[in-house]
Amino acid sequence: MLTDTKCRTAKAQEQPYKLTDGKGLYLEVKPSGVKAWRYRFKLAREGAVKESVFAIGEYTTAPNGEMPEAAQARRAGGRLTLAEARDERAKARALVKQGINPAHNRQLERVRREQDSANTFEAVAREWVALKTWEPITKKRRLDMLTRVVFPKIGALPVKQITPAHILDVLKTAAKKNGPSVAAEAKRTMSGVFELAVSTLRADTDPTYPVRKALPANKTQHKRPLTPDEVGKLLRDFDGHGGKFETACAFRLMWWTLCRPIEIAEARWEEFETWTPPCGVSLKVG
């Protein structure tokens, strides 16, 4: 078996040569001085057993005091110590036992990572909003909320990698900075985005569900009804407010029909010979 000293002190020669570690792992020393980790394996393919070589990476030593983030970046760049190369060999051996070529698996994982990177939460969220049949102003308000509250936290993350802990952080921050109503809206919106992601196979689960009750429910606070005297004062005050004719008509229609402002505002003049508004109260004019 190899030792780190033997790997470190191996000298380049005119021809490449191998230093064997065992179980298929060896260090190839090239004339250029590069030392490359290789794993030799056999795999049945098309009825025959064929030998192949899997390139694990290049040999290196870990600097003293190396931080975990730096070590992770180093490994991602394909520079591995003897111990790390043995770990990669163990992973490759496990794949071979399942009939999987480690090189093909690496290519597949690379494609999956690229797809995950393209499917960020922000990208899926914008797609979700675009699919809604809402009015443009409603879509704009929802995107504004996402941009202020959600995207700064998880917008750049692949939607498949977002966990309930990420969601809880969004909700707690939103409740603290923007209030419970905004946090509730963020929760509903994120759940809708993940529903789209799951249905299109871009995520496995909705991480919003496990933390859906982590914050107190947002209680709707209804305004108290006006007394008859207060209604009379309101109407008298309105008569003298000097606003536009259209506004005055809309205000009176609201009181006569008890319809919502949007239902009044979207009514058309040609409908008023006999008008049946969405609220269900018929009004005959004439």
Phi and psi restraints in degrees (value plus and minus 20) as a CYANA .aco file:
   2 LEU   PHI     -98.5   -58.5
   2 LEU   PSI     137.0   177.0
   3 THR   PHI    -141.8  -101.8
   3 THR   PSI     140.3   180.3
   4 ASP   PHI     -83.9   -43.9
   4 ASP   PSI     -55.0   -15.0
   5 THR   PHI     -83.3   -43.3
   5 THR   PSI     -63.3   -23.3
   6 LYS   PHI     -84.2   -44.2
   6 LYS   PSI     -58.8   -18.8
   7 CYS   PHI     -87.2   -47.2
   7 CYS   PSI     -63.9   -23.9
   8 ARG   PHI     -87.7   -47.7
   8 ARG   PSI     -55.5   -15.5
   9 THR   PHI    -114.9   -74.9
   9 THR   PSI     -19.2    20.8
  10 ALA   PHI     -83.5   -43.5
  10 ALA   PSI     111.5   151.5
  11 LYS   PHI    -123.0   -83.0
  11 LYS   PSI     127.7   167.7
  12 ALA   PHI     -89.7   -49.7
  12 ALA   PSI     127.5   167.5
  13 GLN   PHI    -147.4  -107.4
  13 GLN   PSI     157.4   197.4
  14 GLU   PHI     -84.2   -44.2
  14 GLU   PSI     -50.5   -10.5
  15 GLN   PHI    -139.1   -99.1
  15 GLN   PSI     128.4   168.4
  16 PRO   PHI     -85.8   -45.8
  16 PRO   PSI     127.1   167.1
  17 TYR   PHI    -162.4  -122.4
  17 TYR   PSI     148.3   188.3
  18 LYS   PHI    -138.0   -98.0
  18 LYS   PSI     124.0   164.0
  19 LEU   PHI    -136.5   -96.5
  19 LEU   PSI      92.9   132.9
  20 THR   PHI    -105.9   -65.9
  20 THR   PSI     115.7   155.7
  21 ASP   PHI    -122.7   -82.7
  21 ASP   PSI     -58.6   -18.6
  22 GLY   PHI     108.5   148.5
  22 GLY   PSI     136.2   176.2
  23 LYS   PHI      35.3    75.3
  23 LYS   PSI      16.4    56.4
  24 GLY   PHI      72.7   112.7
  24 GLY   PSI     -32.6     7.4
  25 LEU   PHI    -108.0   -68.0
  25 LEU   PSI     114.1   154.1
  26 TYR   PHI    -168.8  -128.8
  26 TYR   PSI     141.3   181.3
  27 LEU   PHI    -128.1   -88.1
  27 LEU   PSI     100.5   140.5
  28 GLU   PHI    -115.7   -75.7
  28 GLU   PSI     100.4   140.4
  29 VAL   PHI    -120.6   -80.6
  29 VAL   PSI      97.9   137.9
  30 LYS   PHI    -116.2   -76.2
  30 LYS   PSI     137.9   177.9
  31 PRO   PHI     -76.5   -36.5
  31 PRO   PSI     -46.3    -6.3
  32 SER   PHI     -93.8   -53.8
  32 SER   PSI     -31.7     8.3
  33 GLY   PHI      79.3   119.3
  33 GLY   PSI     -29.3    10.7
  34 VAL   PHI     -89.8   -49.8
  34 VAL   PSI     117.2   157.2
  35 LYS   PHI    -136.7   -96.7
  35 LYS   PSI      94.9   134.9
  36 ALA   PHI    -135.4   -95.4
  36 ALA   PSI     114.3   154.3
  37 TRP   PHI    -101.2   -61.2
  37 TRP   PSI     112.5   152.5
  38 ARG   PHI    -152.4  -112.4
  38 ARG   PSI     127.5   167.5
  39 TYR   PHI    -145.4  -105.4
  39 TYR   PSI      98.2   138.2
  40 ARG   PHI    -115.9   -75.9
  40 ARG   PSI     111.7   151.7
  41 PHE   PHI    -165.1  -125.1
  41 PHE   PSI     144.0   184.0
  42 LYS   PHI    -139.6   -99.6
  42 LYS   PSI     117.9   157.9
  43 LEU   PHI    -162.0  -122.0
  43 LEU   PSI     114.8   154.8
  44 ALA   PHI     -93.6   -53.6
  44 ALA   PSI     109.8   149.8
  45 ARG   PHI    -168.9  -128.9
  45 ARG   PSI     106.9   146.9
  46 GLU   PHI      35.2    75.2
  46 GLU   PSI      21.5    61.5
  47 GLY   PHI      61.2   101.2
  47 GLY   PSI     -19.5    20.5
  48 ALA   PHI    -149.4  -109.4
  48 ALA   PSI     131.8   171.8
  49 VAL   PHI    -112.7   -72.7
  49 VAL   PSI     100.3   140.3
  50 LYS   PHI    -139.1   -99.1
  50 LYS   PSI     124.4   164.4
  51 GLU   PHI    -113.4   -73.4
  51 GLU   PSI     118.2   158.2
  52 SER   PHI    -158.0  -118.0
  52 SER   PSI     145.5   185.5
  53 VAL   PHI    -144.5  -104.5
  53 VAL   PSI     112.2   152.2
  54 PHE   PHI    -128.4   -88.4
  54 PHE   PSI     102.0   142.0
  55 ALA   PHI    -100.7   -60.7
  55 ALA   PSI      93.1   133.1
  56 ILE   PHI    -106.0   -66.0
  56 ILE   PSI     -60.9   -20.9
  57 GLY   PHI     137.0   177.0
  57 GLY   PSI    -184.9  -144.9
  58 GLU   PHI    -126.7   -86.7
  58 GLU   PSI     130.9   170.9
  59 TYR   PHI     -95.8   -55.8
  59 TYR   PSI     121.0   161.0
  60 THR   PHI    -174.1  -134.1
  60 THR   PSI     149.7   189.7
  61 THR   PHI    -132.2   -92.2
  61 THR   PSI     126.5   166.5
  62 ALA   PHI     -99.7   -59.7
  62 ALA   PSI     109.1   149.1
  63 PRO   PHI     -82.1   -42.1
  63 PRO   PSI     131.3   171.3
  64 ASN   PHI     -82.8   -42.8
  64 ASN   PSI     114.8   154.8
  65 GLY   PHI      53.0    93.0
  65 GLY   PSI       0.4    40.4
  66 GLU   PHI     -84.1   -44.1
  66 GLU   PSI     109.6   149.6
  67 MET   PHI     -99.0   -59.0
  67 MET   PSI     134.6   174.6
  68 PRO   PHI     -75.5   -35.5
  68 PRO   PSI     -58.7   -18.7
  69 GLU   PHI     -85.3   -45.3
  69 GLU   PSI     -60.2   -20.2
  70 ALA   PHI     -87.8   -47.8
  70 ALA   PSI     -58.4   -18.4
  71 ALA   PHI     -84.6   -44.6
  71 ALA   PSI     -59.9   -19.9
  72 GLN   PHI     -84.5   -44.5
  72 GLN   PSI     -61.9   -21.9
  73 ALA   PHI     -84.9   -44.9
  73 ALA   PSI     -58.8   -18.8
  74 ARG   PHI     -83.0   -43.0
  74 ARG   PSI     -66.3   -26.3
  75 ARG   PHI     -84.4   -44.4
  75 ARG   PSI     -58.5   -18.5
  76 ALA   PHI     -82.8   -42.8
  76 ALA   PSI     -48.3    -8.3
  77 GLY   PHI    -103.3   -63.3
  77 GLY   PSI     -16.9    23.1
  78 GLY   PHI      63.4   103.4
  78 GLY   PSI       1.7    41.7
  79 ARG   PHI    -132.8   -92.8
  79 ARG   PSI      91.8   131.8
  80 LEU   PHI    -146.2  -106.2
  80 LEU   PSI     124.9   164.9
  81 THR   PHI     -97.6   -57.6
  81 THR   PSI     154.5   194.5
  82 LEU   PHI     -79.3   -39.3
  82 LEU   PSI     -66.6   -26.6
  83 ALA   PHI     -82.7   -42.7
  83 ALA   PSI     -60.3   -20.3
  84 GLU   PHI     -89.4   -49.4
  84 GLU   PSI     -56.5   -16.5
  85 ALA   PHI     -83.3   -43.3
  85 ALA   PSI     -59.3   -19.3
  86 ARG   PHI     -85.1   -45.1
  86 ARG   PSI     -56.3   -16.3
  87 ASP   PHI     -82.6   -42.6
  87 ASP   PSI     -63.2   -23.2
  88 GLU   PHI     -86.4   -46.4
  88 GLU   PSI     -55.8   -15.8
  89 ARG   PHI     -81.2   -41.2
  89 ARG   PSI     -63.1   -23.1
  90 ALA   PHI     -80.9   -40.9
  90 ALA   PSI     -61.1   -21.1
  91 LYS   PHI     -85.1   -45.1
  91 LYS   PSI     -62.7   -22.7
  92 ALA   PHI     -85.3   -45.3
  92 ALA   PSI     -60.5   -20.5
  93 ARG   PHI     -81.7   -41.7
  93 ARG   PSI     -59.0   -19.0
  94 ALA   PHI     -83.8   -43.8
  94 ALA   PSI     -58.0   -18.0
  95 LEU   PHI     -87.4   -47.4
  95 LEU   PSI     -63.0   -23.0
  96 VAL   PHI     -80.8   -40.8
  96 VAL   PSI     -59.0   -19.0
  97 LYS   PHI     -83.0   -43.0
  97 LYS   PSI     -44.6    -4.6
  98 GLN   PHI    -111.0   -71.0
  98 GLN   PSI     -17.2    22.8
  99 GLY   PHI      61.6   101.6
  99 GLY   PSI      -0.2    39.8
 100 ILE   PHI    -127.2   -87.2
 100 ILE   PSI     110.7   150.7
 101 ASN   PHI     -95.2   -55.2
 101 ASN   PSI     102.0   142.0
 102 PRO   PHI     -78.7   -38.7
 102 PRO   PSI     -56.2   -16.2
 103 ALA   PHI     -85.9   -45.9
 103 ALA   PSI     -62.1   -22.1
 104 HIS   PHI     -86.3   -46.3
 104 HIS   PSI     -57.7   -17.7
 105 ASN   PHI     -84.5   -44.5
 105 ASN   PSI     -58.3   -18.3
 106 ARG   PHI     -82.7   -42.7
 106 ARG   PSI     -62.3   -22.3
 107 GLN   PHI     -82.8   -42.8
 107 GLN   PSI     -62.2   -22.2
 108 LEU   PHI     -83.5   -43.5
 108 LEU   PSI     -62.0   -22.0
 109 GLU   PHI     -84.6   -44.6
 109 GLU   PSI     -56.2   -16.2
 110 ARG   PHI     -84.2   -44.2
 110 ARG   PSI     -62.9   -22.9
 111 VAL   PHI     -82.8   -42.8
 111 VAL   PSI     -61.9   -21.9
 112 ARG   PHI     -83.7   -43.7
 112 ARG   PSI     -60.5   -20.5
 113 ARG   PHI     -83.7   -43.7
 113 ARG   PSI     -60.3   -20.3
 114 GLU   PHI     -84.6   -44.6
 114 GLU   PSI     -60.3   -20.3
 115 GLN   PHI     -86.2   -46.2
 115 GLN   PSI     -61.9   -21.9
 116 ASP   PHI     -82.2   -42.2
 116 ASP   PSI     -59.7   -19.7
 117 SER   PHI     -85.1   -45.1
 117 SER   PSI     -53.5   -13.5
 118 ALA   PHI     -94.4   -54.4
 118 ALA   PSI     -50.8   -10.8
 119 ASN   PHI    -113.9   -73.9
 119 ASN   PSI      44.5    84.5
 120 THR   PHI     -94.4   -54.4
 120 THR   PSI     143.4   183.4
 121 PHE   PHI     -80.0   -40.0
 121 PHE   PSI     -61.7   -21.7
 122 GLU   PHI     -81.4   -41.4
 122 GLU   PSI     -62.0   -22.0
 123 ALA   PHI     -83.3   -43.3
 123 ALA   PSI     -64.4   -24.4
 124 VAL   PHI     -88.9   -48.9
 124 VAL   PSI     -57.2   -17.2
 125 ALA   PHI     -84.4   -44.4
 125 ALA   PSI     -62.8   -22.8
 126 ARG   PHI     -85.1   -45.1
 126 ARG   PSI     -57.3   -17.3
 127 GLU   PHI     -83.8   -43.8
 127 GLU   PSI     -62.2   -22.2
 128 TRP   PHI     -81.2   -41.2
 128 TRP   PSI     -65.2   -25.2
 129 VAL   PHI     -83.6   -43.6
 129 VAL   PSI     -62.0   -22.0
 130 ALA   PHI     -83.1   -43.1
 130 ALA   PSI     -50.3   -10.3
 131 LEU   PHI     -96.5   -56.5
 131 LEU   PSI     -36.4     3.6
 132 LYS   PHI     -91.5   -51.5
 132 LYS   PSI     128.2   168.2
 133 THR   PHI    -113.4   -73.4
 133 THR   PSI       9.9    49.9
 134 TRP   PHI     -95.3   -55.3
 134 TRP   PSI     144.3   184.3
 135 GLU   PHI     -88.1   -48.1
 135 GLU   PSI     131.9   171.9
 136 PRO   PHI     -73.2   -33.2
 136 PRO   PSI     -57.8   -17.8
 137 ILE   PHI     -87.7   -47.7
 137 ILE   PSI     -54.0   -14.0
 138 THR   PHI     -87.9   -47.9
 138 THR   PSI     -62.6   -22.6
 139 LYS   PHI     -81.4   -41.4
 139 LYS   PSI     -60.7   -20.7
 140 LYS   PHI     -83.7   -43.7
 140 LYS   PSI     -63.2   -23.2
 141 ARG   PHI     -82.6   -42.6
 141 ARG   PSI     -61.1   -21.1
 142 ARG   PHI     -87.3   -47.3
 142 ARG   PSI     -60.7   -20.7
 143 LEU   PHI     -86.7   -46.7
 143 LEU   PSI     -55.4   -15.4
 144 ASP   PHI     -82.1   -42.1
 144 ASP   PSI     -62.6   -22.6
 145 MET   PHI     -83.2   -43.2
 145 MET   PSI     -65.0   -25.0
 146 LEU   PHI     -81.1   -41.1
 146 LEU   PSI     -62.1   -22.1
 147 THR   PHI     -85.5   -45.5
 147 THR   PSI     -57.3   -17.3
 148 ARG   PHI    -100.4   -60.4
 148 ARG   PSI     -59.7   -19.7
 149 VAL   PHI    -125.8   -85.8
 149 VAL   PSI     -61.9   -21.9
 150 VAL   PHI    -121.4   -81.4
 150 VAL   PSI     -69.4   -29.4
 151 PHE   PHI     -77.5   -37.5
 151 PHE   PSI     -60.1   -20.1
 152 PRO   PHI     -79.4   -39.4
 152 PRO   PSI     -44.8    -4.8
 153 LYS   PHI    -110.8   -70.8
 153 LYS   PSI     -70.1   -30.1
 154 ILE   PHI    -149.9  -109.9
 154 ILE   PSI     -14.3    25.7
 155 GLY   PHI     -79.0   -39.0
 155 GLY   PSI     -57.9   -17.9
 156 ALA   PHI    -107.2   -67.2
 156 ALA   PSI     -25.4    14.6
 157 LEU   PHI    -101.6   -61.6
 157 LEU   PSI     121.6   161.6
 158 PRO   PHI     -76.9   -36.9
 158 PRO   PSI     113.8   153.8
 159 VAL   PHI     -81.3   -41.3
 159 VAL   PSI     -47.3    -7.3
 160 LYS   PHI     -94.4   -54.4
 160 LYS   PSI     -38.6     1.4
 161 GLN   PHI    -118.4   -78.4
 161 GLN   PSI     -21.5    18.5
 162 ILE   PHI     -98.3   -58.3
 162 ILE   PSI     113.0   153.0
 163 THR   PHI    -131.4   -91.4
 163 THR   PSI     146.4   186.4
 164 PRO   PHI     -76.4   -36.4
 164 PRO   PSI     -51.2   -11.2
 165 ALA   PHI     -83.2   -43.2
 165 ALA   PSI     -59.2   -19.2
 166 HIS   PHI     -81.1   -41.1
 166 HIS   PSI     -65.7   -25.7
 167 ILE   PHI     -83.2   -43.2
 167 ILE   PSI     -63.1   -23.1
 168 LEU   PHI     -82.5   -42.5
 168 LEU   PSI     -58.0   -18.0
 169 ASP   PHI     -82.7   -42.7
 169 ASP   PSI     -62.4   -22.4
 170 VAL   PHI     -80.6   -40.6
 170 VAL   PSI     -66.7   -26.7
 171 LEU   PHI     -86.9   -46.9
 171 LEU   PSI     -62.8   -22.8
 172 LYS   PHI     -84.5   -44.5
 172 LYS   PSI     -62.7   -22.7
 173 THR   PHI     -84.7   -44.7
 173 THR   PSI     -62.2   -22.2
 174 ALA   PHI     -83.6   -43.6
 174 ALA   PSI     -63.0   -23.0
 175 ALA   PHI     -84.0   -44.0
 175 ALA   PSI     -57.1   -17.1
 176 LYS   PHI     -93.8   -53.8
 176 LYS   PSI     -63.2   -23.2
 177 LYS   PHI    -109.3   -69.3
 177 LYS   PSI     -54.8   -14.8
 178 ASN   PHI    -136.8   -96.8
 178 ASN   PSI     -31.0     9.0
 179 GLY   PHI      81.7   121.7
 179 GLY   PSI     142.2   182.2
 180 PRO   PHI     -83.9   -43.9
 180 PRO   PSI     -51.4   -11.4
 181 SER   PHI     -86.4   -46.4
 181 SER   PSI     -59.9   -19.9
 182 VAL   PHI     -88.8   -48.8
 182 VAL   PSI     -59.4   -19.4
 183 ALA   PHI     -81.6   -41.6
 183 ALA   PSI     -60.6   -20.6
 184 ALA   PHI     -85.0   -45.0
 184 ALA   PSI     -61.1   -21.1
 185 GLU   PHI     -84.6   -44.6
 185 GLU   PSI     -60.5   -20.5
 186 ALA   PHI     -82.6   -42.6
 186 ALA   PSI     -60.4   -20.4
 187 LYS   PHI     -83.4   -43.4
 187 LYS   PSI     -66.2   -26.2
 188 ARG   PHI     -82.7   -42.7
 188 ARG   PSI     -61.6   -21.6
 189 THR   PHI     -86.4   -46.4
 189 THR   PSI     -67.0   -27.0
 190 MET   PHI     -81.7   -41.7
 190 MET   PSI     -58.7   -18.7
 191 SER   PHI     -83.1   -43.1
 191 SER   PSI     -59.4   -19.4
 192 GLY   PHI     -84.4   -44.4
 192 GLY   PSI     -60.1   -20.1
 193 VAL   PHI     -83.7   -43.7
 193 VAL   PSI     -63.1   -23.1
 194 PHE   PHI     -89.9   -49.9
 194 PHE   PSI     -49.4    -9.4
 195 GLU   PHI     -82.0   -42.0
 195 GLU   PSI     -61.6   -21.6
 196 LEU   PHI     -85.5   -45.5
 196 LEU   PSI     -63.7   -23.7
 197 ALA   PHI     -82.0   -42.0
 197 ALA   PSI     -61.4   -21.4
 198 VAL   PHI     -87.9   -47.9
 198 VAL   PSI     -62.2   -22.2
 199 SER   PHI     -88.4   -48.4
 199 SER   PSI     -41.8    -1.8
 200 THR   PHI    -124.5   -84.5
 200 THR   PSI      -4.8    35.2
 201 LEU   PHI      43.4    83.4
 201 LEU   PSI       7.4    47.4
 202 ARG   PHI    -119.7   -79.7
 202 ARG   PSI     -26.6    13.4
 203 ALA   PHI    -167.9  -127.9
 203 ALA   PSI     136.5   176.5
 204 ASP   PHI    -113.0   -73.0
 204 ASP   PSI     -56.2   -16.2
 205 THR   PHI    -162.6  -122.6
 205 THR   PSI     150.5   190.5
 206 ASP   PHI    -118.8   -78.8
 206 ASP   PSI      84.5   124.5
 207 PRO   PHI     -90.3   -50.3
 207 PRO   PSI     -26.6    13.4
 208 THR   PHI     -93.1   -53.1
 208 THR   PSI     -50.8   -10.8
 209 TYR   PHI     -80.0   -40.0
 209 TYR   PSI     -67.1   -27.1
 210 PRO   PHI     -81.8   -41.8
 210 PRO   PSI     -44.6    -4.6
 211 VAL   PHI    -131.8   -91.8
 211 VAL   PSI      -0.9    39.1
 212 ARG   PHI     -83.1   -43.1
 212 ARG   PSI     -45.4    -5.4
 213 LYS   PHI    -131.3   -91.3
 213 LYS   PSI      -2.6    37.4
 214 ALA   PHI     -88.7   -48.7
 214 ALA   PSI     -50.8   -10.8
 215 LEU   PHI    -126.3   -86.3
 215 LEU   PSI     131.4   171.4
 216 PRO   PHI     -78.6   -38.6
 216 PRO   PSI     125.3   165.3
 217 ALA   PHI     -81.8   -41.8
 217 ALA   PSI     122.3   162.3
 218 ASN   PHI    -101.3   -61.3
 218 ASN   PSI      88.0   128.0
 219 LYS   PHI    -103.2   -63.2
 219 LYS   PSI     109.0   149.0
 220 THR   PHI     -94.5   -54.5
 220 THR   PSI     108.5   148.5
 221 GLN   PHI    -124.1   -84.1
 221 GLN   PSI      89.2   129.2
 222 HIS   PHI    -104.7   -64.7
 222 HIS   PSI     123.3   163.3
 223 LYS   PHI     -94.4   -54.4
 223 LYS   PSI     125.9   165.9
 224 ARG   PHI     -91.7   -51.7
 224 ARG   PSI     129.7   169.7
 225 PRO   PHI     -90.6   -50.6
 225 PRO   PSI     130.4   170.4
 226 LEU   PHI     -96.6   -56.6
 226 LEU   PSI     128.1   168.1
 227 THR   PHI     -98.0   -58.0
 227 THR   PSI     142.5   182.5
 228 PRO   PHI     -74.7   -34.7
 228 PRO   PSI     -60.0   -20.0
 229 ASP   PHI     -85.2   -45.2
 229 ASP   PSI     -59.1   -19.1
 230 GLU   PHI     -88.6   -48.6
 230 GLU   PSI     -56.9   -16.9
 231 VAL   PHI     -82.4   -42.4
 231 VAL   PSI     -65.3   -25.3
 232 GLY   PHI     -80.5   -40.5
 232 GLY   PSI     -63.8   -23.8
 233 LYS   PHI     -83.6   -43.6
 233 LYS   PSI     -60.0   -20.0
 234 LEU   PHI     -81.7   -41.7
 234 LEU   PSI     -65.1   -25.1
 235 LEU   PHI     -86.2   -46.2
 235 LEU   PSI     -59.1   -19.1
 236 ARG   PHI     -86.0   -46.0
 236 ARG   PSI     -62.6   -22.6
 237 ASP   PHI     -83.0   -43.0
 237 ASP   PSI     -57.8   -17.8
 238 PHE   PHI     -88.0   -48.0
 238 PHE   PSI     -56.9   -16.9
 239 ASP   PHI     -78.0   -38.0
 239 ASP   PSI     -49.8    -9.8
 240 GLY   PHI    -124.2   -84.2
 240 GLY   PSI      -4.1    35.9
 241 HIS   PHI    -101.6   -61.6
 241 HIS   PSI     -36.5     3.5
 242 GLY   PHI      54.1    94.1
 242 GLY   PSI       6.7    46.7
 243 GLY   PHI    -103.5   -63.5
 243 GLY   PSI    -191.7  -151.7
 244 LYS   PHI     -89.7   -49.7
 244 LYS   PSI     133.6   173.6
 245 PHE   PHI     -80.4   -40.4
 245 PHE   PSI     -62.5   -22.5
 246 GLU   PHI     -82.9   -42.9
 246 GLU   PSI     -58.7   -18.7
 247 THR   PHI     -86.3   -46.3
 247 THR   PSI     -61.7   -21.7
 248 ALA   PHI     -83.3   -43.3
 248 ALA   PSI     -62.5   -22.5
 249 CYS   PHI     -83.3   -43.3
 249 CYS   PSI     -64.2   -24.2
 250 ALA   PHI     -82.4   -42.4
 250 ALA   PSI     -60.6   -20.6
 251 PHE   PHI     -83.3   -43.3
 251 PHE   PSI     -64.9   -24.9
 252 ARG   PHI     -86.2   -46.2
 252 ARG   PSI     -59.3   -19.3
 253 LEU   PHI     -82.2   -42.2
 253 LEU   PSI     -55.2   -15.2
 254 MET   PHI     -81.5   -41.5
 254 MET   PSI     -59.5   -19.5
 255 TRP   PHI     -95.6   -55.6
 255 TRP   PSI     -55.6   -15.6
 256 TRP   PHI     -92.3   -52.3
 256 TRP   PSI     -54.3   -14.3
 257 THR   PHI    -130.3   -90.3
 257 THR   PSI     -36.1     3.9
 258 LEU   PHI      41.4    81.4
 258 LEU   PSI       6.7    46.7
 259 CYS   PHI    -101.3   -61.3
 259 CYS   PSI     146.0   186.0
 260 ARG   PHI     -99.5   -59.5
 260 ARG   PSI     138.2   178.2
 261 PRO   PHI     -76.9   -36.9
 261 PRO   PSI     -60.0   -20.0
 262 ILE   PHI     -86.2   -46.2
 262 ILE   PSI     -54.7   -14.7
 263 GLU   PHI     -88.6   -48.6
 263 GLU   PSI     -56.8   -16.8
 264 ILE   PHI     -90.2   -50.2
 264 ILE   PSI     -65.9   -25.9
 265 ALA   PHI     -84.3   -44.3
 265 ALA   PSI     -50.4   -10.4
 266 GLU   PHI    -112.0   -72.0
 266 GLU   PSI     -19.7    20.3
 267 ALA   PHI     -87.9   -47.9
 267 ALA   PSI     127.5   167.5
 268 ARG   PHI    -131.0   -91.0
 268 ARG   PSI     128.8   168.8
 269 TRP   PHI     -79.7   -39.7
 269 TRP   PSI     -58.2   -18.2
 270 GLU   PHI     -87.6   -47.6
 270 GLU   PSI     -30.7     9.3
 271 GLU   PHI    -105.0   -65.0
 271 GLU   PSI     -25.8    14.2
 272 PHE   PHI    -112.3   -72.3
 272 PHE   PSI     -12.4    27.6
 273 GLU   PHI     -86.6   -46.6
 273 GLU   PSI     -67.7   -27.7
 274 THR   PHI    -161.6  -121.6
 274 THR   PSI      87.0   127.0
 275 TRP   PHI    -123.3   -83.3
 275 TRP   PSI     106.1   146.1
 276 THR   PHI    -135.1   -95.1
 276 THR   PSI      74.9   114.9
 277 PRO   PHI     -91.2   -51.2
 277 PRO   PSI     148.6   188.6
 278 PRO   PHI     -78.2   -38.2
 278 PRO   PSI     -46.0    -6.0
 279 CYS   PHI     -95.2   -55.2
 279 CYS   PSI     -28.4    11.6
 280 GLY   PHI      74.6   114.6
 280 GLY   PSI     -18.8    21.2
 281 VAL   PHI    -115.1   -75.1
 281 VAL   PSI      99.6   139.6
 282 SER   PHI    -100.9   -60.9
 282 SER   PSI     120.8   160.8
 283 LEU   PHI    -152.4  -112.4
 283 LEU   PSI      96.3   136.3
 284 LYS   PHI    -116.6   -76.6
 284 LYS   PSI     106.0   146.0
 285 VAL   PHI    -126.3   -86.3
 285 VAL   PSI     113.1   153.1
